[in-house]
Amino acid sequence: MNEASRDKPDRIDLNDKARCEQWVRKLNITHEQLREAVGAVGDNASDVEMHLKGSRATTNDEKVEKAPRQERPS
């Protein structure tokens, strides 16, 4: 881990291969997804995580559309 990474553990340094590997495992994403997310929202780890969750999240409308249809009682 380089000194900058130790000073700012909430930052994602794309030049630090070991830390990137840890982030990829922690967030369950690919290296490409990590690079895209950092490019989109910056190197703040919380922002990156929220960006990734938002890009993978489904809306309630999508969940309702996929749910099996049930007849309503009369």
GROMACS elastic network, one bead per residue, 0.5 to 0.9 nm:
[ bonds ]
;  ai    aj funct       b0    kb
    1     4     6  0.82970   500
    1     5     6  0.62973   500
    1     6     6  0.68947   500
    1    16     6  0.71346   500
    1    17     6  0.88824   500
    1    18     6  0.69438   500
    1    19     6  0.68522   500
    2     5     6  0.54303   500
    2     6     6  0.65779   500
    2     7     6  0.89310   500
    2    16     6  0.72638   500
    3     6     6  0.51081   500
    3     7     6  0.62489   500
    3     8     6  0.86881   500
    4     7     6  0.50660   500
    4     8     6  0.61561   500
    4     9     6  0.83513   500
    4    13     6  0.85175   500
    5     8     6  0.51414   500
    5     9     6  0.54861   500
    5    10     6  0.82925   500
    5    11     6  0.70733   500
    5    12     6  0.77782   500
    5    13     6  0.69780   500
    5    16     6  0.80457   500
    5    19     6  0.80626   500
    6     9     6  0.55976   500
    7    10     6  0.89353   500
    8    11     6  0.55530   500
    8    12     6  0.85627   500
    9    12     6  0.76854   500
    9    45     6  0.84545   500
   10    43     6  0.83251   500
   10    44     6  0.60488   500
   10    45     6  0.52037   500
   10    46     6  0.72952   500
   11    42     6  0.88594   500
   11    43     6  0.52431   500
   11    45     6  0.52714   500
   11    46     6  0.85090   500
   12    15     6  0.88336   500
   12    16     6  0.83353   500
   12    19     6  0.75533   500
   12    20     6  0.71135   500
   12    23     6  0.78480   500
   12    38     6  0.76309   500
   12    42     6  0.85390   500
   12    44     6  0.63666   500
   12    45     6  0.59256   500
   12    48     6  0.86151   500
   13    16     6  0.54960   500
   13    17     6  0.82908   500
   13    19     6  0.73235   500
   13    20     6  0.70681   500
   13    43     6  0.68629   500
   14    17     6  0.68696   500
   14    19     6  0.80990   500
   14    20     6  0.61838   500
   14    34     6  0.84534   500
   14    35     6  0.71906   500
   14    38     6  0.82702   500
   14    43     6  0.84106   500
   15    19     6  0.87481   500
   15    20     6  0.79648   500
   16    19     6  0.55109   500
   16    20     6  0.61420   500
   16    21     6  0.86820   500
   17    20     6  0.50330   500
   17    21     6  0.61362   500
   17    22     6  0.87091   500
   18    21     6  0.51597   500
   18    22     6  0.64703   500
   18    23     6  0.88722   500
   19    23     6  0.62446   500
   19    24     6  0.86000   500
   20    23     6  0.50186   500
   20    24     6  0.60656   500
   20    25     6  0.85973   500
   20    31     6  0.75612   500
   20    34     6  0.80156   500
   21    24     6  0.50934   500
   21    25     6  0.62951   500
   21    26     6  0.85606   500
   21    31     6  0.78062   500
   22    25     6  0.52284   500
   22    26     6  0.59938   500
   22    27     6  0.85123   500
   23    27     6  0.58727   500
   23    28     6  0.80316   500
   23    29     6  0.82723   500
   23    31     6  0.89145   500
   23    34     6  0.79737   500
   23    45     6  0.88488   500
   24    27     6  0.54043   500
   24    28     6  0.56522   500
   24    29     6  0.51660   500
   24    30     6  0.59644   500
   24    31     6  0.62643   500
   24    33     6  0.85948   500
   24    34     6  0.68802   500
   25    29     6  0.68180   500
   25    30     6  0.84157   500
   26    29     6  0.80829   500
   27    30     6  0.88158   500
   27    34     6  0.88334   500
   27    49     6  0.73296   500
   27    52     6  0.84964   500
   29    32     6  0.81909   500
   29    33     6  0.61375   500
   29    34     6  0.68854   500
   29    52     6  0.87806   500
   30    33     6  0.51317   500
   30    34     6  0.63638   500
   30    35     6  0.87591   500
   31    34     6  0.50243   500
   31    35     6  0.62398   500
   31    36     6  0.86160   500
   32    35     6  0.51048   500
   32    36     6  0.61147   500
   32    37     6  0.85441   500
   33    36     6  0.50496   500
   33    37     6  0.60307   500
   33    38     6  0.85619   500
   33    52     6  0.82482   500
   34    37     6  0.51652   500
   34    38     6  0.61618   500
   34    39     6  0.84709   500
   34    48     6  0.79307   500
   34    52     6  0.86354   500
   35    38     6  0.52512   500
   35    39     6  0.60506   500
   35    40     6  0.85679   500
   36    39     6  0.50197   500
   36    40     6  0.60956   500
   36    41     6  0.87449   500
   37    41     6  0.61167   500
   37    42     6  0.74588   500
   37    43     6  0.84663   500
   37    47     6  0.87290   500
   37    48     6  0.56725   500
   37    49     6  0.83612   500
   37    51     6  0.66911   500
   37    52     6  0.68437   500
   38    41     6  0.54330   500
   38    43     6  0.51971   500
   38    44     6  0.78650   500
   38    45     6  0.85466   500
   38    47     6  0.85923   500
   38    48     6  0.61651   500
   39    42     6  0.57691   500
   39    43     6  0.79036   500
   40    48     6  0.83236   500
   40    51     6  0.82816   500
   41    44     6  0.77280   500
   41    47     6  0.63720   500
   41    48     6  0.63111   500
   41    51     6  0.72979   500
   42    45     6  0.84387   500
   42    47     6  0.74161   500
   42    48     6  0.72189   500
   43    46     6  0.87600   500
   43    47     6  0.76639   500
   43    48     6  0.69722   500
   44    47     6  0.53598   500
   44    48     6  0.62494   500
   44    49     6  0.87201   500
   45    48     6  0.50457   500
   45    49     6  0.61020   500
   45    50     6  0.86131   500
   46    49     6  0.51103   500
   46    50     6  0.61773   500
   46    51     6  0.85306   500
   47    50     6  0.51550   500
   47    51     6  0.60484   500
   47    52     6  0.85747   500
   48    51     6  0.50588   500
   48    52     6  0.61628   500
   48    53     6  0.85936   500
   49    52     6  0.51437   500
   49    53     6  0.61232   500
   49    54     6  0.85080   500
   50    53     6  0.50511   500
   50    54     6  0.59873   500
   50    55     6  0.85233   500
   51    54     6  0.51296   500
   51    55     6  0.62047   500
   51    56     6  0.87469   500
   52    55     6  0.51024   500
   52    56     6  0.62927   500
   52    57     6  0.84716   500
   53    56     6  0.51828   500
   53    57     6  0.57542   500
   54    57     6  0.51296   500
   54    58     6  0.81509   500
   55    58     6  0.83829   500
   58    61     6  0.81300   500
   58    62     6  0.61646   500
   58    63     6  0.69247   500
   59    62     6  0.52527   500
   59    63     6  0.64840   500
   59    64     6  0.87858   500
   60    63     6  0.50069   500
   60    64     6  0.61618   500
   60    65     6  0.86208   500
   61    64     6  0.50962   500
   61    65     6  0.61829   500
   61    66     6  0.87086   500
   62    65     6  0.51184   500
   62    66     6  0.63021   500
   62    67     6  0.86589   500
   63    66     6  0.52180   500
   63    67     6  0.61043   500
   64    67     6  0.51305   500
   64    68     6  0.82767   500
   64    69     6  0.88544   500
   65    68     6  0.80962   500
   65    69     6  0.86755   500
   66    69     6  0.87094   500
   67    70     6  0.89698   500
   71    74     6  0.89617   500
